Amino acid sequence: MNKLEVTGPSVPFVRVVMVVLWPAFLMACVSCGVIFSLVDPEEMVLLDHHIHLSSIGFYTLGFLVFWLLGSVASSITVLLMLTGRTAAT
């Protein structure tokens, strides 16, 4: 149950998870670097309310959001790749 069945050899689930999470982690690092070099976390306003959160809290929350978005994008790519292989046979 911990292997994904595709045409050809099966792919270990842990490897698929790492294929999804590692590129998402790298893109979260780059995204945080770019976004937070342009935006000051202490000046963030959400719906006309000043958000009371420390700079480290903003950096952490931003990193986790970017990592989540990258993981979703990578997961969709892996899903399309695996369904494309099974549909091609």
Backbone atoms as SQL, in Angstrom:
CREATE TABLE atoms (id INTEGER PRIMARY KEY, chain TEXT, resi INTEGER, resn TEXT, atom TEXT, x REAL, y REAL, z REAL);
INSERT INTO atoms VALUES
  (1, 'A', 1, 'MET', 'N', 0.814, -1.194, 0.000),
  (2, 'A', 1, 'MET', 'CA', 0.000, 0.000, 0.000),
  (3, 'A', 1, 'MET', 'C', 0.859, 1.260, 0.000),
  (4, 'A', 2, 'ASN', 'N', 2.151, 1.155, 0.317),
  (5, 'A', 2, 'ASN', 'CA', 2.998, 2.334, 0.348),
  (6, 'A', 2, 'ASN', 'C', 3.744, 2.553, -0.963),
  (7, 'A', 3, 'LYS', 'N', 3.293, 1.934, -2.052),
  (8, 'A', 3, 'LYS', 'CA', 3.903, 2.138, -3.360),
  (9, 'A', 3, 'LYS', 'C', 2.830, 2.551, -4.337),
  (10, 'A', 4, 'LEU', 'N', 3.178, 3.462, -5.222),
  (11, 'A', 4, 'LEU', 'CA', 2.256, 3.881, -6.258),
  (12, 'A', 4, 'LEU', 'C', 2.483, 3.024, -7.485),
  (13, 'A', 5, 'GLU', 'N', 1.421, 2.468, -8.000),
  (14, 'A', 5, 'GLU', 'CA', 1.521, 1.584, -9.155),
  (15, 'A', 5, 'GLU', 'C', 1.417, 2.401, -10.439),
  (16, 'A', 6, 'VAL', 'N', 2.409, 2.327, -11.258),
  (17, 'A', 6, 'VAL', 'CA', 2.403, 2.931, -12.581),
  (18, 'A', 6, 'VAL', 'C', 2.884, 1.879, -13.548),
  (19, 'A', 7, 'THR', 'N', 2.808, 2.185, -14.818),
  (20, 'A', 7, 'THR', 'CA', 3.334, 1.225, -15.768),
  (21, 'A', 7, 'THR', 'C', 4.831, 1.140, -15.575),
  (22, 'A', 8, 'GLY', 'N', 5.347, -0.028, -15.551),
  (23, 'A', 8, 'GLY', 'CA', 6.766, -0.218, -15.277),
  (24, 'A', 8, 'GLY', 'C', 6.956, -0.460, -13.796),
  (25, 'A', 9, 'PRO', 'N', 8.137, -0.160, -13.275),
  (26, 'A', 9, 'PRO', 'CA', 8.405, -0.417, -11.857),
  (27, 'A', 9, 'PRO', 'C', 7.601, 0.534, -10.971),
  (28, 'A', 10, 'SER', 'N', 7.233, 0.045, -9.788),
  (29, 'A', 10, 'SER', 'CA', 6.479, 0.883, -8.860),
  (30, 'A', 10, 'SER', 'C', 7.401, 1.911, -8.219),
  (31, 'A', 11, 'VAL', 'N', 6.826, 3.047, -7.867),
  (32, 'A', 11, 'VAL', 'CA', 7.575, 4.156, -7.283),
  (33, 'A', 11, 'VAL', 'C', 7.265, 4.202, -5.792),
  (34, 'A', 12, 'PRO', 'N', 8.282, 4.173, -4.919),
  (35, 'A', 12, 'PRO', 'CA', 8.012, 4.245, -3.473),
  (36, 'A', 12, 'PRO', 'C', 7.327, 5.553, -3.104),
  (37, 'A', 13, 'PHE', 'N', 6.390, 5.466, -2.181),
  (38, 'A', 13, 'PHE', 'CA', 5.618, 6.628, -1.762),
  (39, 'A', 13, 'PHE', 'C', 6.514, 7.718, -1.186),
  (40, 'A', 14, 'VAL', 'N', 7.519, 7.338, -0.427),
  (41, 'A', 14, 'VAL', 'CA', 8.426, 8.318, 0.185),
  (42, 'A', 14, 'VAL', 'C', 9.156, 9.123, -0.895),
  (43, 'A', 15, 'ARG', 'N', 9.517, 8.453, -1.969),
  (44, 'A', 15, 'ARG', 'CA', 10.198, 9.152, -3.062),
  (45, 'A', 15, 'ARG', 'C', 9.268, 10.162, -3.732),
  (46, 'A', 16, 'VAL', 'N', 8.009, 9.791, -3.912),
  (47, 'A', 16, 'VAL', 'CA', 7.048, 10.714, -4.507),
  (48, 'A', 16, 'VAL', 'C', 6.847, 11.929, -3.603),
  (49, 'A', 17, 'VAL', 'N', 6.771, 11.684, -2.304),
  (50, 'A', 17, 'VAL', 'CA', 6.608, 12.792, -1.351),
  (51, 'A', 17, 'VAL', 'C', 7.814, 13.728, -1.422),
  (52, 'A', 18, 'MET', 'N', 9.018, 13.182, -1.501),
  (53, 'A', 18, 'MET', 'CA', 10.211, 14.029, -1.585),
  (54, 'A', 18, 'MET', 'C', 10.284, 14.770, -2.916),
  (55, 'A', 19, 'VAL', 'N', 9.817, 14.137, -3.986),
  (56, 'A', 19, 'VAL', 'CA', 9.786, 14.810, -5.289),
  (57, 'A', 19, 'VAL', 'C', 8.829, 15.993, -5.240),
  (58, 'A', 20, 'VAL', 'N', 7.805, 15.903, -4.424),
  (59, 'A', 20, 'VAL', 'CA', 6.850, 17.005, -4.285),
  (60, 'A', 20, 'VAL', 'C', 7.390, 18.075, -3.334),
  (61, 'A', 21, 'LEU', 'N', 7.888, 17.669, -2.173),
  (62, 'A', 21, 'LEU', 'CA', 8.241, 18.637, -1.131),
  (63, 'A', 21, 'LEU', 'C', 9.560, 19.376, -1.365),
  (64, 'A', 22, 'TRP', 'N', 10.542, 18.725, -1.967),
  (65, 'A', 22, 'TRP', 'CA', 11.842, 19.375, -2.132),
  (66, 'A', 22, 'TRP', 'C', 11.782, 20.575, -3.083),
  (67, 'A', 23, 'PRO', 'N', 11.216, 20.459, -4.294),
  (68, 'A', 23, 'PRO', 'CA', 11.118, 21.652, -5.138),
  (69, 'A', 23, 'PRO', 'C', 10.228, 22.733, -4.518),
  (70, 'A', 24, 'ALA', 'N', 9.186, 22.302, -3.793),
  (71, 'A', 24, 'ALA', 'CA', 8.330, 23.280, -3.127),
  (72, 'A', 24, 'ALA', 'C', 9.097, 24.034, -2.044),
  (73, 'A', 25, 'PHE', 'N', 9.963, 23.338, -1.318),
  (74, 'A', 25, 'PHE', 'CA', 10.796, 23.971, -0.294),
  (75, 'A', 25, 'PHE', 'C', 11.738, 24.995, -0.921),
  (76, 'A', 26, 'LEU', 'N', 12.379, 24.615, -2.021),
  (77, 'A', 26, 'LEU', 'CA', 13.305, 25.539, -2.682),
  (78, 'A', 26, 'LEU', 'C', 12.577, 26.780, -3.199),
  (79, 'A', 27, 'MET', 'N', 11.396, 26.593, -3.773),
  (80, 'A', 27, 'MET', 'CA', 10.646, 27.739, -4.271),
  (81, 'A', 27, 'MET', 'C', 10.116, 28.605, -3.127),
  (82, 'A', 28, 'ALA', 'N', 9.802, 28.007, -1.989),
  (83, 'A', 28, 'ALA', 'CA', 9.383, 28.791, -0.832),
  (84, 'A', 28, 'ALA', 'C', 10.534, 29.664, -0.342),
  (85, 'A', 29, 'CYS', 'N', 11.752, 29.119, -0.361),
  (86, 'A', 29, 'CYS', 'CA', 12.927, 29.912, 0.025),
  (87, 'A', 29, 'CYS', 'C', 13.110, 31.103, -0.904),
  (88, 'A', 30, 'VAL', 'N', 13.040, 30.857, -2.187),
  (89, 'A', 30, 'VAL', 'CA', 13.215, 31.931, -3.169),
  (90, 'A', 30, 'VAL', 'C', 12.075, 32.939, -3.060),
  (91, 'A', 31, 'SER', 'N', 10.849, 32.461, -2.941),
  (92, 'A', 31, 'SER', 'CA', 9.691, 33.354, -2.855),
  (93, 'A', 31, 'SER', 'C', 9.760, 34.244, -1.625),
  (94, 'A', 32, 'CYS', 'N', 10.132, 33.677, -0.492),
  (95, 'A', 32, 'CYS', 'CA', 10.264, 34.494, 0.721),
  (96, 'A', 32, 'CYS', 'C', 11.354, 35.531, 0.561),
  (97, 'A', 33, 'GLY', 'N', 12.460, 35.125, -0.028),
  (98, 'A', 33, 'GLY', 'CA', 13.541, 36.084, -0.245),
  (99, 'A', 33, 'GLY', 'C', 13.120, 37.246, -1.119),
  (100, 'A', 34, 'VAL', 'N', 12.386, 36.961, -2.179),
  (101, 'A', 34, 'VAL', 'CA', 11.956, 38.012, -3.099),
  (102, 'A', 34, 'VAL', 'C', 10.860, 38.871, -2.478),
  (103, 'A', 35, 'ILE', 'N', 9.827, 38.239, -1.944),
  (104, 'A', 35, 'ILE', 'CA', 8.690, 38.996, -1.409),
  (105, 'A', 35, 'ILE', 'C', 9.096, 39.848, -0.219),
  (106, 'A', 36, 'PHE', 'N', 9.837, 39.274, 0.722),
  (107, 'A', 36, 'PHE', 'CA', 10.154, 40.020, 1.930),
  (108, 'A', 36, 'PHE', 'C', 11.330, 40.974, 1.740),
  (109, 'A', 37, 'SER', 'N', 11.986, 40.932, 0.603),
  (110, 'A', 37, 'SER', 'CA', 12.941, 41.997, 0.304),
  (111, 'A', 37, 'SER', 'C', 12.219, 43.204, -0.275),
  (112, 'A', 38, 'LEU', 'N', 11.007, 43.005, -0.774),
  (113, 'A', 38, 'LEU', 'CA', 10.215, 44.099, -1.335),
  (114, 'A', 38, 'LEU', 'C', 9.174, 44.644, -0.362),
  (115, 'A', 39, 'VAL', 'N', 8.710, 43.822, 0.582),
  (116, 'A', 39, 'VAL', 'CA', 7.630, 44.198, 1.490),
  (117, 'A', 39, 'VAL', 'C', 8.123, 44.106, 2.929),
  (118, 'A', 40, 'ASP', 'N', 7.862, 45.149, 3.699),
  (119, 'A', 40, 'ASP', 'CA', 8.208, 45.133, 5.115),
  (120, 'A', 40, 'ASP', 'C', 7.090, 44.457, 5.901),
  (121, 'A', 41, 'PRO', 'N', 7.397, 43.400, 6.640),
  (122, 'A', 41, 'PRO', 'CA', 6.338, 42.677, 7.357),
  (123, 'A', 41, 'PRO', 'C', 5.603, 43.522, 8.393),
  (124, 'A', 42, 'GLU', 'N', 6.249, 44.538, 8.934),
  (125, 'A', 42, 'GLU', 'CA', 5.602, 45.357, 9.955),
  (126, 'A', 42, 'GLU', 'C', 4.595, 46.334, 9.368),
  (127, 'A', 43, 'GLU', 'N', 4.593, 46.510, 8.049),
  (128, 'A', 43, 'GLU', 'CA', 3.647, 47.417, 7.410),
  (129, 'A', 43, 'GLU', 'C', 2.490, 46.671, 6.750),
  (130, 'A', 44, 'MET', 'N', 2.322, 45.395, 7.059),
  (131, 'A', 44, 'MET', 'CA', 1.255, 44.603, 6.446),
  (132, 'A', 44, 'MET', 'C', -0.096, 45.005, 7.031),
  (133, 'A', 45, 'VAL', 'N', -1.069, 45.182, 6.145),
  (134, 'A', 45, 'VAL', 'CA', -2.428, 45.534, 6.531),
  (135, 'A', 45, 'VAL', 'C', -3.365, 44.556, 5.836),
  (136, 'A', 46, 'LEU', 'N', -4.290, 43.989, 6.595),
  (137, 'A', 46, 'LEU', 'CA', -5.256, 43.047, 6.053),
  (138, 'A', 46, 'LEU', 'C', -6.654, 43.563, 6.346),
  (139, 'A', 47, 'LEU', 'N', -7.408, 43.907, 5.314),
  (140, 'A', 47, 'LEU', 'CA', -8.776, 44.416, 5.444),
  (141, 'A', 47, 'LEU', 'C', -8.842, 45.621, 6.382),
  (142, 'A', 48, 'ASP', 'N', -7.988, 46.588, 6.150),
  (143, 'A', 48, 'ASP', 'CA', -7.916, 47.837, 6.919),
  (144, 'A', 48, 'ASP', 'C', -7.569, 47.655, 8.390),
  (145, 'A', 49, 'HIS', 'N', -6.997, 46.515, 8.750),
  (146, 'A', 49, 'HIS', 'CA', -6.563, 46.284, 10.119),
  (147, 'A', 49, 'HIS', 'C', -5.071, 45.972, 10.111),
  (148, 'A', 50, 'HIS', 'N', -4.347, 46.652, 10.986),
  (149, 'A', 50, 'HIS', 'CA', -2.920, 46.369, 11.124),
  (150, 'A', 50, 'HIS', 'C', -2.761, 45.027, 11.826),
  (151, 'A', 51, 'ILE', 'N', -1.957, 44.171, 11.256),
  (152, 'A', 51, 'ILE', 'CA', -1.762, 42.833, 11.804),
  (153, 'A', 51, 'ILE', 'C', -0.661, 42.888, 12.859),
  (154, 'A', 52, 'HIS', 'N', -0.974, 42.449, 14.058),
  (155, 'A', 52, 'HIS', 'CA', -0.007, 42.468, 15.153),
  (156, 'A', 52, 'HIS', 'C', 0.692, 41.118, 15.232),
  (157, 'A', 53, 'LEU', 'N', 1.794, 41.016, 14.526),
  (158, 'A', 53, 'LEU', 'CA', 2.586, 39.795, 14.493),
  (159, 'A', 53, 'LEU', 'C', 4.040, 40.218, 14.322),
  (160, 'A', 54, 'SER', 'N', 4.935, 39.516, 14.965),
  (161, 'A', 54, 'SER', 'CA', 6.349, 39.880, 14.875),
  (162, 'A', 54, 'SER', 'C', 6.871, 39.617, 13.462),
  (163, 'A', 55, 'SER', 'N', 8.017, 40.187, 13.166),
  (164, 'A', 55, 'SER', 'CA', 8.626, 39.979, 11.846),
  (165, 'A', 55, 'SER', 'C', 8.923, 38.505, 11.614),
  (166, 'A', 56, 'ILE', 'N', 9.444, 37.830, 12.627),
  (167, 'A', 56, 'ILE', 'CA', 9.739, 36.405, 12.499),
  (168, 'A', 56, 'ILE', 'C', 8.454, 35.621, 12.251),
  (169, 'A', 57, 'GLY', 'N', 7.370, 36.017, 12.895),
  (170, 'A', 57, 'GLY', 'CA', 6.080, 35.372, 12.671),
  (171, 'A', 57, 'GLY', 'C', 5.616, 35.527, 11.233),
  (172, 'A', 58, 'PHE', 'N', 5.795, 36.740, 10.680),
  (173, 'A', 58, 'PHE', 'CA', 5.434, 36.960, 9.278),
  (174, 'A', 58, 'PHE', 'C', 6.299, 36.122, 8.343),
  (175, 'A', 59, 'TYR', 'N', 7.597, 36.093, 8.612),
  (176, 'A', 59, 'TYR', 'CA', 8.489, 35.306, 7.762),
  (177, 'A', 59, 'TYR', 'C', 8.115, 33.822, 7.812),
  (178, 'A', 60, 'THR', 'N', 7.816, 33.336, 9.007),
  (179, 'A', 60, 'THR', 'CA', 7.441, 31.930, 9.153),
  (180, 'A', 60, 'THR', 'C', 6.125, 31.634, 8.453),
  (181, 'A', 61, 'LEU', 'N', 5.129, 32.466, 8.684),
  (182, 'A', 61, 'LEU', 'CA', 3.834, 32.276, 8.050),
  (183, 'A', 61, 'LEU', 'C', 3.944, 32.370, 6.526),
  (184, 'A', 62, 'GLY', 'N', 4.706, 33.345, 6.049),
  (185, 'A', 62, 'GLY', 'CA', 4.908, 33.486, 4.601),
  (186, 'A', 62, 'GLY', 'C', 5.603, 32.281, 4.008),
  (187, 'A', 63, 'PHE', 'N', 6.634, 31.793, 4.688),
  (188, 'A', 63, 'PHE', 'CA', 7.344, 30.617, 4.203),
  (189, 'A', 63, 'PHE', 'C', 6.419, 29.414, 4.129),
  (190, 'A', 64, 'LEU', 'N', 5.619, 29.189, 5.171),
  (191, 'A', 64, 'LEU', 'CA', 4.720, 28.044, 5.178),
  (192, 'A', 64, 'LEU', 'C', 3.644, 28.157, 4.095),
  (193, 'A', 65, 'VAL', 'N', 3.143, 29.365, 3.863),
  (194, 'A', 65, 'VAL', 'CA', 2.148, 29.559, 2.801),
  (195, 'A', 65, 'VAL', 'C', 2.770, 29.288, 1.436),
  (196, 'A', 66, 'PHE', 'N', 3.970, 29.817, 1.201),
  (197, 'A', 66, 'PHE', 'CA', 4.641, 29.578, -0.076),
  (198, 'A', 66, 'PHE', 'C', 4.981, 28.097, -0.249),
  (199, 'A', 67, 'TRP', 'N', 5.355, 27.432, 0.834),
  (200, 'A', 67, 'TRP', 'CA', 5.664, 26.004, 0.758),
  (201, 'A', 67, 'TRP', 'C', 4.401, 25.205, 0.444),
  (202, 'A', 68, 'LEU', 'N', 3.287, 25.603, 1.054),
  (203, 'A', 68, 'LEU', 'CA', 2.021, 24.944, 0.772),
  (204, 'A', 68, 'LEU', 'C', 1.625, 25.128, -0.696),
  (205, 'A', 69, 'LEU', 'N', 1.740, 26.341, -1.208),
  (206, 'A', 69, 'LEU', 'CA', 1.393, 26.588, -2.614),
  (207, 'A', 69, 'LEU', 'C', 2.303, 25.803, -3.558),
  (208, 'A', 70, 'GLY', 'N', 3.587, 25.764, -3.259),
  (209, 'A', 70, 'GLY', 'CA', 4.506, 24.980, -4.080),
  (210, 'A', 70, 'GLY', 'C', 4.221, 23.499, -4.001),
  (211, 'A', 71, 'SER', 'N', 3.828, 23.016, -2.834),
  (212, 'A', 71, 'SER', 'CA', 3.490, 21.598, -2.677),
  (213, 'A', 71, 'SER', 'C', 2.241, 21.233, -3.471),
  (214, 'A', 72, 'VAL', 'N', 1.270, 22.119, -3.479),
  (215, 'A', 72, 'VAL', 'CA', 0.058, 21.868, -4.259),
  (216, 'A', 72, 'VAL', 'C', 0.395, 21.815, -5.743),
  (217, 'A', 73, 'ALA', 'N', 1.210, 22.754, -6.211),
  (218, 'A', 73, 'ALA', 'CA', 1.588, 22.762, -7.622),
  (219, 'A', 73, 'ALA', 'C', 2.389, 21.519, -8.000),
  (220, 'A', 74, 'SER', 'N', 3.323, 21.122, -7.159),
  (221, 'A', 74, 'SER', 'CA', 4.113, 19.921, -7.430),
  (222, 'A', 74, 'SER', 'C', 3.258, 18.660, -7.363),
  (223, 'A', 75, 'SER', 'N', 2.310, 18.634, -6.437),
  (224, 'A', 75, 'SER', 'CA', 1.417, 17.474, -6.328),
  (225, 'A', 75, 'SER', 'C', 0.559, 17.319, -7.572),
  (226, 'A', 76, 'ILE', 'N', 0.073, 18.425, -8.084),
  (227, 'A', 76, 'ILE', 'CA', -0.724, 18.369, -9.309),
  (228, 'A', 76, 'ILE', 'C', 0.133, 17.876, -10.471),
  (229, 'A', 77, 'THR', 'N', 1.374, 18.318, -10.526),
  (230, 'A', 77, 'THR', 'CA', 2.271, 17.860, -11.583),
  (231, 'A', 77, 'THR', 'C', 2.507, 16.358, -11.491),
  (232, 'A', 78, 'VAL', 'N', 2.771, 15.854, -10.290),
  (233, 'A', 78, 'VAL', 'CA', 2.992, 14.413, -10.117),
  (234, 'A', 78, 'VAL', 'C', 1.721, 13.646, -10.440),
  (235, 'A', 79, 'LEU', 'N', 0.585, 14.152, -10.003),
  (236, 'A', 79, 'LEU', 'CA', -0.679, 13.489, -10.294),
  (237, 'A', 79, 'LEU', 'C', -0.925, 13.407, -11.796),
  (238, 'A', 80, 'LEU', 'N', -0.689, 14.490, -12.511),
  (239, 'A', 80, 'LEU', 'CA', -0.878, 14.484, -13.956),
  (240, 'A', 80, 'LEU', 'C', 0.122, 13.559, -14.628),
  (241, 'A', 81, 'MET', 'N', 1.338, 13.521, -14.116),
  (242, 'A', 81, 'MET', 'CA', 2.341, 12.643, -14.699),
  (243, 'A', 81, 'MET', 'C', 1.951, 11.170, -14.522),
  (244, 'A', 82, 'LEU', 'N', 1.484, 10.806, -13.327),
  (245, 'A', 82, 'LEU', 'CA', 1.121, 9.421, -13.065),
  (246, 'A', 82, 'LEU', 'C', -0.145, 9.015, -13.813),
  (247, 'A', 83, 'THR', 'N', -1.145, 9.891, -13.884),
  (248, 'A', 83, 'THR', 'CA', -2.358, 9.547, -14.618),
  (249, 'A', 83, 'THR', 'C', -2.091, 9.535, -16.103),
  (250, 'A', 84, 'GLY', 'N', -1.153, 10.350, -16.569),
  (251, 'A', 84, 'GLY', 'CA', -0.794, 10.331, -17.986),
  (252, 'A', 84, 'GLY', 'C', -0.135, 9.020, -18.380),
  (253, 'A', 85, 'ARG', 'N', 0.682, 8.472, -17.487),
  (254, 'A', 85, 'ARG', 'CA', 1.340, 7.182, -17.768),
  (255, 'A', 85, 'ARG', 'C', 0.335, 6.049, -17.822),
  (256, 'A', 86, 'THR', 'N', -0.615, 6.045, -16.889),
  (257, 'A', 86, 'THR', 'CA', -1.581, 4.957, -16.869),
  (258, 'A', 86, 'THR', 'C', -2.583, 5.092, -18.014),
  (259, 'A', 87, 'ALA', 'N', -2.891, 6.313, -18.430),
  (260, 'A', 87, 'ALA', 'CA', -3.818, 6.514, -19.524),
  (261, 'A', 87, 'ALA', 'C', -3.178, 6.189, -20.865),
  (262, 'A', 88, 'ALA', 'N', -1.844, 6.299, -20.961),
  (263, 'A', 88, 'ALA', 'CA', -1.147, 6.039, -22.218),
  (264, 'A', 88, 'ALA', 'C', -1.082, 4.571, -22.553),
  (265, 'A', 89, 'THR', 'N', -1.279, 3.715, -21.570),
  (266, 'A', 89, 'THR', 'CA', -1.183, 2.274, -21.835),
  (267, 'A', 89, 'THR', 'C', -2.508, 1.694, -22.246);
